[in-house]
Amino acid sequence: MSKAKKRKVRRNITMGVAHIKATFNNTTVTITDNKGDTLCWASAGTCGFKGSRKSTPFAGQCAAQQAAEKASKFGVKELEVQVKDLARAGRAPLLPCNRRA
């Protein structure tokens, strides 16, 4: 007997929270629902940047754009943004979010 496979249920969420953590070495963007459950995430490292290029504002912007594209598959239309800014790259990930609105 084979086990019954569970189907992944796609959640349809209209409002989400984007947590942006910009450190001196990397920028991580995590998108959650209002309860705090993670929908998707992206970082400068997952976008293909390595070494010192991960800490640039452009790498943070690419990470935010990649996370926003993943979140749109869940039906997210609005984002509340919370920023933990430890580096100079903390403001750059906000740019693609503003353009899409």
Secondary structure, DSSP 4 states (H G I P E B T S, - for coil): -PPPPPPPPPP--SEEEEEEEE-SS-EEEEEE-TT--EEEEEETTTTT--GGGGGSHHHHHHHHHHHHHHHHTTT--EEEEEEEE-SGGGSTTHHHHHHH-
